[in-house]
Amino acid sequence: MSMYFCPLYSGSNGNCLFVQHGSTRLLIDAGKSGKMIADALQSIGADPRSVSGLLITHEHSDHILGAGILARRYGIPIYATRETWMAMEDKVKQ
């Protein structure tokens, strides 16, 4: 079984990477608006509701901007280290 990597956004204006292995679909970071990320997922044939989890590397806004809305709208669990979660919790309004 192969893995599929697709950078949806990359740069100081926002980062988001889509990774798929089998039926597991992950987003690494969500640094654009929830709508922009959902649209980018749909453009590659991935339904946002099929995302298994959102991994946050760190709490900078170019990595978390759309995390809260994606989690709430599509029921995507957010994973982060304790320190990252504490630094971003009020920004994602989970």
Contacts in CASP RR format, 6 or more apart in sequence:
PFRMAT RR
TARGET T0000
AUTHOR 0000-0000-0000
METHOD contacts of the structure
MODEL  1
MSMYFCPLYSGSNGNCLFVQHGSTRLLIDAGKSGKMIADALQSIGADPRS
VSGLLITHEHSDHILGAGILARRYGIPIYATRETWMAMEDKVKQ
1 21 0 8 1.000
1 22 0 8 1.000
2 21 0 8 1.000
3 19 0 8 1.000
3 20 0 8 1.000
3 21 0 8 1.000
4 18 0 8 1.000
4 19 0 8 1.000
4 20 0 8 1.000
4 21 0 8 1.000
5 17 0 8 1.000
5 18 0 8 1.000
5 19 0 8 1.000
6 17 0 8 1.000
6 18 0 8 1.000
6 19 0 8 1.000
6 44 0 8 1.000
7 16 0 8 1.000
7 17 0 8 1.000
7 18 0 8 1.000
8 16 0 8 1.000
8 17 0 8 1.000
8 18 0 8 1.000
8 27 0 8 1.000
8 32 0 8 1.000
8 37 0 8 1.000
8 40 0 8 1.000
8 41 0 8 1.000
8 44 0 8 1.000
9 15 0 8 1.000
9 16 0 8 1.000
9 31 0 8 1.000
9 32 0 8 1.000
9 36 0 8 1.000
9 37 0 8 1.000
9 40 0 8 1.000
10 16 0 8 1.000
10 17 0 8 1.000
11 62 0 8 1.000
12 62 0 8 1.000
13 32 0 8 1.000
13 62 0 8 1.000
14 29 0 8 1.000
14 31 0 8 1.000
14 32 0 8 1.000
14 62 0 8 1.000
14 63 0 8 1.000
14 65 0 8 1.000
15 29 0 8 1.000
15 31 0 8 1.000
15 62 0 8 1.000
15 63 0 8 1.000
16 27 0 8 1.000
16 28 0 8 1.000
16 29 0 8 1.000
16 30 0 8 1.000
16 31 0 8 1.000
16 32 0 8 1.000
16 37 0 8 1.000
16 40 0 8 1.000
17 27 0 8 1.000
17 28 0 8 1.000
17 29 0 8 1.000
18 25 0 8 1.000
18 26 0 8 1.000
18 27 0 8 1.000
18 41 0 8 1.000
18 44 0 8 1.000
18 46 0 8 1.000
19 25 0 8 1.000
19 26 0 8 1.000
19 27 0 8 1.000
19 28 0 8 1.000
20 26 0 8 1.000
20 46 0 8 1.000
23 52 0 8 1.000
24 52 0 8 1.000
25 46 0 8 1.000
25 50 0 8 1.000
25 51 0 8 1.000
25 52 0 8 1.000
25 53 0 8 1.000
26 51 0 8 1.000
26 52 0 8 1.000
26 53 0 8 1.000
26 54 0 8 1.000
26 55 0 8 1.000
27 37 0 8 1.000
27 51 0 8 1.000
27 53 0 8 1.000
27 54 0 8 1.000
27 55 0 8 1.000
27 70 0 8 1.000
27 76 0 8 1.000
28 55 0 8 1.000
28 57 0 8 1.000
29 55 0 8 1.000
29 56 0 8 1.000
29 57 0 8 1.000
29 63 0 8 1.000
29 64 0 8 1.000
30 37 0 8 1.000
30 54 0 8 1.000
30 56 0 8 1.000
30 63 0 8 1.000
30 64 0 8 1.000
30 65 0 8 1.000
30 66 0 8 1.000
30 67 0 8 1.000
30 68 0 8 1.000
30 70 0 8 1.000
31 37 0 8 1.000
31 61 0 8 1.000
31 62 0 8 1.000
31 63 0 8 1.000
31 64 0 8 1.000
31 65 0 8 1.000
31 66 0 8 1.000
31 67 0 8 1.000
32 40 0 8 1.000
32 65 0 8 1.000
32 66 0 8 1.000
33 65 0 8 1.000
33 66 0 8 1.000
33 69 0 8 1.000
34 65 0 8 1.000
34 66 0 8 1.000
34 69 0 8 1.000
34 70 0 8 1.000
34 73 0 8 1.000
37 48 0 8 1.000
37 66 0 8 1.000
37 70 0 8 1.000
38 48 0 8 1.000
38 70 0 8 1.000
38 73 0 8 1.000
38 74 0 8 1.000
41 47 0 8 1.000
41 48 0 8 1.000
41 51 0 8 1.000
42 48 0 8 1.000
48 70 0 8 1.000
48 73 0 8 1.000
48 74 0 8 1.000
48 76 0 8 1.000
49 74 0 8 1.000
49 75 0 8 1.000
51 70 0 8 1.000
51 74 0 8 1.000
51 76 0 8 1.000
52 76 0 8 1.000
52 77 0 8 1.000
53 76 0 8 1.000
53 77 0 8 1.000
53 78 0 8 1.000
53 79 0 8 1.000
54 67 0 8 1.000
54 70 0 8 1.000
54 71 0 8 1.000
54 76 0 8 1.000
54 77 0 8 1.000
54 78 0 8 1.000
54 79 0 8 1.000
55 79 0 8 1.000
55 80 0 8 1.000
56 63 0 8 1.000
56 64 0 8 1.000
56 67 0 8 1.000
56 78 0 8 1.000
56 79 0 8 1.000
56 80 0 8 1.000
56 84 0 8 1.000
56 85 0 8 1.000
56 88 0 8 1.000
57 63 0 8 1.000
57 84 0 8 1.000
58 84 0 8 1.000
59 80 0 8 1.000
59 84 0 8 1.000
59 87 0 8 1.000
59 88 0 8 1.000
59 91 0 8 1.000
61 91 0 8 1.000
64 88 0 8 1.000
64 91 0 8 1.000
64 92 0 8 1.000
66 92 0 8 1.000
67 78 0 8 1.000
67 88 0 8 1.000
67 92 0 8 1.000
68 78 0 8 1.000
68 92 0 8 1.000
68 93 0 8 1.000
68 94 0 8 1.000
70 76 0 8 1.000
71 77 0 8 1.000
71 78 0 8 1.000
71 92 0 8 1.000
71 94 0 8 1.000
72 94 0 8 1.000
78 85 0 8 1.000
78 92 0 8 1.000
78 94 0 8 1.000
80 88 0 8 1.000
END
